[in-house]
Amino acid sequence: MNPEKFNVNAGARYVIRAFLLAAVLCTPVIAQEDLKQAGVCSRCHVVSVLEWQISAHVAAGANCQSCHGPSAAHVANERNEVSPDRIPRGAAADGLCSTCHTQGCPSTKQTTNCLACHNQHSLTKTQQIQTFEGDRSTHPIHEEVARLAEFRETTARAEELVQKQEWSAAKSVFEEALRFRPSDQKTIERIAFCKRRLKPDMPGFDIVGEEFDAVSGLPLEVTVAGTGIAMRLVPRGEFDIGAEDYTESQPVHTVAIDAFYLGRFEITQAEWEVLMGSNPSKHSGDGSLPVERVSWRDAQEFVAKLNRRTPAEGLRLPTEAEWEYAARAGRGLFKEFELARYAWYRENSGSANSNQDFRDVDSFATHQVGQKEPNGWGFHDMHGNVWEWTSSLFRPYFYDPADGRESTAAEGHRVLRGGGYADMADLLNPALRHPERPTRQYRWNGLRLARDVP
């Protein structure tokens, strides 16, 4: 065997992949961050994503969806029983290549049979790697590896400046890093982070304290200007929505949530009465009690009036996925023995008439908001006290974020979450979906505000 050649053999593909893996994984922690940029595809297609990472695809802004389509059904079906929208092979790949290489191959000007020469993800020339003679360190792929190393060194310098809270300098160094990978999403987000810290003010919000989210740079706690309504940031992330215990909450599947603000507390009777001029609640007399006996349409009217009176605008009800994500707060379900620390429900919310043998709904009552411990993200009463309206129409899973967001006039049942003061513990499960007609005004139904990041 000639030691200066890569032999062509049946294992050549795996040799090539091993080379690529070694190059990309030279700094494992950063590589893990890079995987996140490829999105949900990287959860299964690790090697393909790693190949893509050191290709010209990255600089060109082409990601998995550029060639394969959104493939929503494939992503939603975790058993992958549904194929991606497009699986370009042969001539189909030629068509995709020509969208960027309009003049044909930069080397040969060839316009067909691209994959006979190139690996479809890394764009490396397979035959060139297999037959390359001479010093391997001069192979063209090393240029890509060197570029990646410079990128990582530059972003590491920028992160050191972030730790020192030198926001302007960090922003400049992150912008320098973009020269090596112009479409790197994480670096773009870090630039936005620095801009947030340089100018943290947000229209319509009064910032409370100095704490901020380490990923987005957004303040953790705010109040709606002119109202005193407290809201906290829910960080961006993914979670598994649903539960196999409930038919309407199946199948359990992964949902991505953008960062948004959510009310720390349920809307109180005092907050409702100031805006609406009346109090519909069954249990009244204390402005700190959650407002109840409001329909979904009543809640929408409250939100509309509030948006007209405050510069915040964009206030709304949370979607049911946002609500469940915030209720779970990055942890599993509460055990029943600890639930009383966080929730008012049947076991601890009896009223003065609760000593009778048969305890009907009048034996229970709401309680002042914020008296129980907050969950891990700082939200009170996500479980119990009153059920909370969401914006979502009741539709079978898989969850569709568009349900209920486009039009408040859409017909159909709306989803309530969280359980109420007279309910047993199993109804407080954050995955439980309760559909109700949007005009129903029950004494255990209330609301909590949400708002997109400005």
C-alpha positions as CSV (number, residue, x, y, z in Angstrom):
1,M,0.0,0.0,0.0
2,N,1.3,3.4,-0.9
3,P,1.4,5.3,2.4
4,E,0.9,8.6,0.6
5,K,-2.6,7.7,-0.6
6,F,-6.0,7.2,0.8
7,N,-7.0,3.8,-0.5
8,V,-10.3,3.4,-2.3
9,N,-12.1,0.6,-0.5
10,A,-15.6,-0.4,0.7
11,G,-15.0,1.5,4.0
12,A,-14.0,4.8,2.3
13,R,-17.2,6.5,3.3
14,Y,-16.6,5.7,7.0
15,V,-13.0,6.9,6.7
16,I,-14.2,10.2,5.4
17,R,-16.8,10.5,8.1
18,A,-14.3,9.7,10.8
19,F,-12.0,12.4,9.4
20,L,-14.9,14.9,9.5
21,L,-16.0,13.9,12.9
22,A,-12.5,14.3,14.3
23,A,-12.2,17.7,12.9
24,V,-15.5,19.0,14.2
25,L,-15.3,17.3,17.6
26,C,-11.8,18.8,18.4
27,T,-13.6,21.1,20.9
28,P,-16.5,19.0,22.2
29,V,-18.4,21.6,24.2
30,I,-18.6,24.0,21.3
31,A,-19.5,21.2,19.0
32,Q,-22.5,20.5,21.2
33,E,-23.6,24.1,20.9
34,D,-23.1,23.9,17.1
35,L,-25.5,21.0,17.0
36,K,-28.2,23.1,18.5
37,Q,-28.0,25.5,15.5
38,A,-29.1,22.7,13.2
39,G,-32.3,22.4,15.2
40,V,-34.3,19.3,15.7
41,C,-32.7,17.5,12.8
42,S,-29.5,17.1,14.9
43,R,-31.3,14.9,17.4
44,C,-31.2,11.9,15.1
45,H,-29.0,12.8,12.1
46,V,-25.9,13.6,14.0
47,V,-23.3,12.5,11.5
48,S,-25.0,14.3,8.6
49,V,-25.2,17.5,10.6
50,L,-21.5,17.3,11.6
51,E,-20.7,16.9,7.9
52,W,-22.8,20.0,7.1
53,Q,-21.0,22.0,9.8
54,I,-17.7,22.2,8.0
55,S,-19.2,22.8,4.6
56,A,-19.8,25.9,2.5
57,H,-23.5,25.3,3.3
58,V,-22.9,27.0,6.6
59,A,-21.5,30.2,5.1
60,A,-24.2,30.2,2.4
61,G,-26.9,30.0,5.0
62,A,-28.2,26.7,3.8
63,N,-29.5,24.4,6.5
64,C,-31.3,21.1,6.6
65,Q,-34.6,22.7,5.7
66,S,-33.1,24.4,2.6
67,C,-32.8,21.0,0.9
68,H,-35.2,18.7,2.7
69,G,-38.1,21.2,3.4
70,P,-39.7,21.9,6.8
71,S,-40.6,18.2,7.0
72,A,-43.0,19.0,9.9
73,A,-44.7,15.6,9.8
74,H,-41.4,13.8,9.9
75,V,-40.2,15.9,12.9
76,A,-43.5,15.5,14.8
77,N,-43.5,11.7,14.3
78,E,-40.8,10.7,16.7
79,R,-40.7,7.2,15.3
80,N,-39.9,8.7,11.9
81,E,-42.6,6.8,10.1
82,V,-43.1,9.8,7.8
83,S,-40.4,10.7,5.3
84,P,-38.9,14.2,5.0
85,D,-40.5,16.4,2.4
86,R,-37.6,15.9,0.0
87,I,-34.8,13.3,-0.1
88,P,-32.7,14.6,-3.0
89,R,-30.7,12.0,-4.8
90,G,-29.3,11.8,-8.3
91,A,-30.8,14.3,-10.6
92,A,-33.0,15.8,-7.8
93,A,-29.8,16.9,-6.0
94,D,-28.5,18.5,-9.2
95,G,-31.5,20.8,-9.2
96,L,-30.9,21.9,-5.6
97,C,-27.2,22.5,-6.3
98,S,-28.0,24.7,-9.2
99,T,-30.0,27.1,-7.0
100,C,-26.7,28.4,-5.7
101,H,-24.2,27.3,-8.4
102,T,-26.1,28.8,-11.3
103,Q,-23.0,28.6,-13.6
104,G,-22.4,24.9,-12.7
105,C,-19.6,23.4,-10.7
106,P,-17.0,26.0,-9.7
107,S,-14.3,23.6,-10.7
108,T,-15.6,21.7,-13.8
109,K,-18.7,23.8,-14.8
110,Q,-20.6,20.5,-14.8
111,T,-24.3,20.9,-14.1
112,T,-25.4,17.3,-13.7
113,N,-24.4,14.2,-11.6
114,C,-23.1,16.4,-8.8
115,L,-23.2,13.6,-6.1
116,A,-21.0,11.4,-8.2
117,C,-18.2,13.7,-7.1
118,H,-19.4,15.5,-3.9
119,N,-20.7,14.3,-0.6
120,Q,-24.1,15.9,-0.4
121,H,-23.8,17.2,3.1
122,S,-20.1,18.3,3.5
123,L,-19.6,19.2,-0.2
124,T,-16.2,17.6,0.1
125,K,-15.0,15.8,-3.1
126,T,-15.2,12.1,-2.1
127,Q,-12.9,10.9,-4.9
128,Q,-10.3,13.7,-4.2
129,I,-10.1,12.6,-0.5
130,Q,-9.8,8.9,-1.5
131,T,-7.0,9.5,-4.0
132,F,-5.2,12.5,-2.6
133,E,-1.4,12.3,-2.9
134,G,1.2,14.3,-1.0
135,D,1.1,16.0,2.4
136,R,-2.4,15.5,3.8
137,S,-2.1,18.7,5.7
138,T,-2.4,20.6,2.4
139,H,-5.7,19.0,1.5
140,P,-8.5,21.5,0.8
141,I,-10.6,20.2,3.7
142,H,-8.0,21.6,6.1
143,E,-8.9,25.1,5.0
144,E,-12.4,24.5,6.3
145,V,-11.0,23.1,9.6
146,A,-8.7,26.1,10.0
147,R,-11.6,28.5,9.4
148,L,-13.7,26.7,12.0
149,A,-10.8,26.9,14.5
150,E,-10.5,30.6,14.0
151,F,-14.2,31.0,14.4
152,R,-14.2,29.2,17.7
153,E,-11.1,31.1,19.0
154,T,-12.9,34.4,18.2
155,T,-16.2,33.4,19.8
156,A,-14.3,32.2,22.9
157,R,-12.7,35.7,23.2
158,A,-16.1,37.3,22.9
159,E,-17.6,35.0,25.6
160,E,-14.8,36.1,28.0
161,L,-15.8,39.7,27.4
162,V,-19.4,38.7,28.1
163,Q,-18.4,37.3,31.5
164,K,-16.8,40.7,32.3
165,Q,-20.0,42.4,31.1
166,E,-18.1,44.4,28.5
167,W,-21.1,44.4,26.2
168,S,-19.8,46.7,23.5
169,A,-16.4,45.0,23.1
170,A,-18.1,41.6,23.1
171,K,-20.5,42.7,20.4
172,S,-17.6,43.8,18.2
173,V,-15.7,40.5,18.6
174,F,-18.8,38.4,17.9
175,E,-19.2,40.5,14.7
176,E,-15.6,39.7,13.9
177,A,-16.5,35.9,14.3
178,L,-19.2,36.2,11.7
179,R,-16.5,36.8,9.0
180,F,-15.7,33.1,9.4
181,R,-19.2,31.8,9.5
182,P,-21.5,34.6,8.2
183,S,-24.8,32.7,8.9
184,D,-23.9,31.2,12.3
185,Q,-27.2,31.5,14.2
186,K,-25.7,31.3,17.7
187,T,-23.3,34.1,17.0
188,I,-26.1,36.3,15.5
189,E,-28.1,35.6,18.7
190,R,-25.1,36.6,20.9
191,I,-24.8,39.9,19.0
192,A,-28.5,40.5,19.8
193,F,-27.8,39.6,23.4
194,C,-25.1,42.2,23.6
195,K,-27.4,44.8,22.0
196,R,-30.0,44.0,24.7
197,R,-27.6,44.6,27.5
198,L,-26.4,47.8,25.9
199,K,-30.0,49.0,25.6
200,P,-32.2,47.0,28.0
201,D,-35.3,49.3,27.9
202,M,-38.5,47.8,26.4
203,P,-41.5,49.8,25.3
204,G,-44.5,49.3,27.5
205,F,-42.6,47.6,30.3
206,D,-41.0,48.8,33.5
207,I,-37.9,46.7,34.3
208,V,-37.8,45.3,37.9
209,G,-34.4,44.6,39.3
210,E,-31.2,43.9,37.4
211,E,-31.5,40.2,36.7
212,F,-31.4,39.1,33.1
213,D,-31.6,36.0,31.0
214,A,-28.1,34.6,30.2
215,V,-29.1,33.5,26.7
216,S,-31.3,36.4,25.4
217,G,-30.2,39.3,27.6
218,L,-33.8,40.1,28.3
219,P,-34.8,41.2,31.9
220,L,-36.2,38.4,34.0
221,E,-39.0,40.5,35.6
222,V,-41.0,43.4,34.4
223,T,-44.3,45.1,35.0
224,V,-46.8,46.3,32.4
225,A,-46.4,50.1,32.3
226,G,-49.2,52.0,34.1
227,T,-50.8,48.9,35.6
228,G,-48.4,47.2,38.0
229,I,-49.2,43.8,36.5
230,A,-46.0,41.7,37.1
231,M,-44.7,39.5,34.4
232,R,-41.6,37.2,34.2
233,L,-39.6,35.9,31.2
234,V,-40.2,32.4,30.1
235,P,-36.9,31.3,28.4
236,R,-36.8,29.8,24.9
237,G,-36.6,26.1,24.8
238,E,-38.1,22.7,23.9
239,F,-40.2,20.4,26.0
240,D,-42.3,17.2,25.6
241,I,-45.9,18.3,25.6
242,G,-48.7,16.0,26.7
243,A,-49.2,12.9,28.8
244,E,-50.0,9.3,27.8
245,D,-52.4,9.2,30.8
246,Y,-55.0,11.4,29.0
247,T,-56.4,10.5,25.7
248,E,-56.7,14.1,24.5
249,S,-53.1,14.8,25.5
250,Q,-51.6,12.0,23.3
251,P,-49.2,11.6,21.8
252,V,-46.4,13.1,23.8
253,H,-44.2,15.0,21.4
254,T,-41.6,17.8,21.4
255,V,-42.6,21.4,21.0
256,A,-40.3,24.4,20.6
257,I,-41.2,27.6,22.5
258,D,-39.9,31.1,21.8
259,A,-39.1,33.3,24.7
260,F,-42.2,35.3,26.0
261,Y,-43.4,37.1,29.1
262,L,-46.1,35.6,31.3
263,G,-48.0,37.0,34.3
264,R,-46.5,36.1,37.7
265,F,-50.0,35.8,39.0
266,E,-53.5,35.2,37.8
267,I,-55.4,38.4,37.0
268,T,-57.0,39.7,40.2
269,Q,-60.4,41.1,40.8
270,A,-58.9,44.5,41.5
271,E,-57.1,44.5,38.2
272,W,-60.2,43.4,36.4
273,E,-62.5,46.0,38.0
274,V,-60.2,48.9,37.4
275,L,-60.3,48.2,33.6
276,M,-63.8,46.7,33.2
277,G,-65.8,48.7,35.8
278,S,-67.4,45.6,37.3
279,N,-66.6,42.4,39.1
280,P,-68.2,39.1,37.8
281,S,-66.6,36.9,40.5
282,K,-68.7,34.5,42.7
283,H,-66.1,34.9,45.5
284,S,-65.7,38.6,45.9
285,G,-64.9,41.2,48.5
286,D,-61.1,41.0,48.3
287,G,-59.3,42.6,45.4
288,S,-56.4,40.1,45.7
289,L,-58.5,37.1,44.8
290,P,-58.3,35.9,41.2
291,V,-61.1,37.1,39.0
292,E,-63.4,34.3,38.0
293,R,-66.7,33.6,36.3
294,V,-65.2,35.0,33.1
295,S,-65.7,33.5,29.7
296,W,-63.0,33.3,27.0
297,R,-64.7,36.1,25.2
298,D,-64.7,38.2,28.4
299,A,-61.0,37.5,28.7
300,Q,-60.4,38.7,25.2
301,E,-62.3,41.9,25.9
302,F,-60.2,42.5,28.9
303,V,-57.0,42.0,26.9
304,A,-58.2,44.3,24.1
305,K,-59.0,47.1,26.5
306,L,-55.7,46.7,28.3
307,N,-53.8,46.9,25.0
308,R,-55.6,50.2,24.2
309,R,-54.7,51.8,27.5
310,T,-51.1,50.8,27.9
311,P,-48.1,51.4,25.6
312,A,-47.2,47.7,26.1
313,E,-49.5,46.5,23.3
314,G,-49.3,42.9,22.2
315,L,-50.7,41.5,25.5
316,R,-52.6,38.3,25.0
317,L,-53.5,34.9,26.5
318,P,-50.8,32.3,26.4
319,T,-51.1,29.4,24.0
320,E,-51.7,26.0,25.7
321,A,-48.2,24.9,24.8
322,E,-46.7,28.1,26.3
323,W,-48.9,27.6,29.4
324,E,-47.8,23.9,29.9
325,Y,-44.1,24.8,29.3
326,A,-44.2,27.6,31.9
327,A,-46.2,25.3,34.4
328,R,-43.6,22.6,34.1
329,A,-40.8,25.1,34.5
330,G,-38.1,22.7,33.3
331,R,-39.0,19.9,35.8
332,G,-41.2,16.9,36.0
333,L,-44.6,16.7,37.6
334,F,-45.2,17.7,41.2
335,K,-45.7,14.7,43.5
336,E,-49.1,14.8,45.2
337,F,-47.5,15.1,48.7
338,E,-45.8,18.3,47.7
339,L,-48.7,19.8,45.6
340,A,-50.1,21.7,48.6
341,R,-47.0,23.8,48.7
342,Y,-47.8,25.2,45.3
343,A,-51.6,24.9,44.8
344,W,-55.0,25.7,46.2
345,Y,-57.2,22.7,45.4
346,R,-59.8,20.4,47.0
347,E,-57.6,19.2,49.8
348,N,-56.8,22.6,51.2
349,S,-59.3,25.2,49.9
350,G,-62.4,24.4,51.9
351,S,-64.5,27.4,53.0
352,A,-66.3,27.9,56.3
353,N,-69.1,25.5,55.2
354,S,-66.7,22.6,54.4
355,N,-67.5,20.5,57.5
356,Q,-70.6,19.0,56.1
357,D,-70.6,15.4,55.0
358,F,-71.2,16.1,51.4
359,R,-68.9,18.8,50.1
360,D,-70.4,20.4,47.1
361,V,-68.8,23.2,45.1
362,D,-70.0,25.9,47.6
363,S,-67.8,24.2,50.2
364,F,-64.7,25.5,48.5
365,A,-63.4,29.0,47.6
366,T,-60.6,30.8,45.8
367,H,-57.7,32.3,47.7
368,Q,-55.5,35.4,47.3
369,V,-53.0,35.1,44.5
370,G,-49.3,34.6,45.4
371,Q,-49.8,32.9,48.8
372,K,-48.4,29.6,47.7
373,E,-44.8,29.0,46.7
374,P,-43.9,29.9,43.1
375,N,-42.7,27.2,40.7
376,G,-39.1,27.0,39.5
377,W,-39.5,30.0,37.1
378,G,-41.2,32.2,39.6
379,F,-44.9,31.8,38.6
380,H,-47.6,31.4,41.3
381,D,-50.8,29.4,41.2
382,M,-50.1,27.7,37.9
383,H,-51.9,24.7,39.6
384,G,-55.2,25.2,41.3
385,N,-57.0,28.3,42.5
386,V,-58.7,29.0,39.1
387,W,-58.5,27.3,35.7
388,E,-56.8,29.6,33.2
389,W,-58.0,30.3,29.7
390,T,-55.5,29.9,26.8
391,S,-55.7,31.3,23.3
392,S,-55.7,27.8,21.7
393,L,-58.6,26.2,20.0
394,F,-59.2,22.6,21.1
395,R,-57.6,20.5,18.4
396,P,-56.2,16.9,18.4
397,Y,-52.5,16.7,18.9
398,F,-49.9,17.1,17.3
399,Y,-49.9,20.6,18.6
400,D,-50.2,23.4,16.0
401,P,-49.0,26.8,17.3
402,A,-51.3,28.5,14.8
403,D,-54.4,27.2,16.6
404,G,-56.1,30.2,18.0
405,R,-53.4,32.7,17.2
406,E,-54.7,34.0,13.9
407,S,-58.2,35.0,14.7
408,T,-60.1,35.4,18.0
409,A,-63.3,35.0,16.0
410,A,-62.6,31.4,15.0
411,E,-65.4,29.0,16.1
412,G,-64.7,26.2,18.5
413,H,-64.0,25.2,22.0
414,R,-61.0,26.9,23.7
415,V,-58.6,25.2,26.1
416,L,-58.4,25.8,29.8
417,R,-55.4,24.6,31.9
418,G,-54.3,24.2,35.5
419,G,-57.2,22.9,37.5
420,G,-59.3,24.8,40.1
421,Y,-59.8,25.3,43.8
422,A,-62.5,22.6,44.0
423,D,-60.7,19.9,41.9
424,M,-58.9,16.8,43.0
425,A,-55.1,16.6,42.6
426,D,-55.2,14.6,39.3
427,L,-57.0,17.5,37.6
428,L,-54.1,19.8,38.3
429,N,-51.7,17.9,36.0
430,P,-50.2,20.5,33.7
431,A,-50.7,18.2,30.7
432,L,-54.5,18.0,31.2
433,R,-56.5,19.8,28.5
434,H,-60.0,21.0,29.4
435,P,-62.0,22.2,26.4
436,E,-64.9,24.7,27.0
437,R,-67.2,26.8,25.0
438,P,-65.8,30.4,24.7
439,T,-69.0,31.9,26.1
440,R,-69.1,29.9,29.3
441,Q,-68.8,31.9,32.6
442,Y,-68.0,29.4,35.3
443,R,-66.9,30.4,38.9
444,W,-63.6,28.5,38.6
445,N,-62.4,30.0,35.3
446,G,-59.9,32.9,35.2
447,L,-56.9,34.1,33.2
448,R,-53.3,35.0,33.1
449,L,-51.6,37.4,30.7
450,A,-48.8,36.7,28.2
451,R,-46.9,38.8,25.8
452,D,-44.3,38.2,23.0
453,V,-40.9,39.6,23.5
454,P,-41.0,43.2,22.2
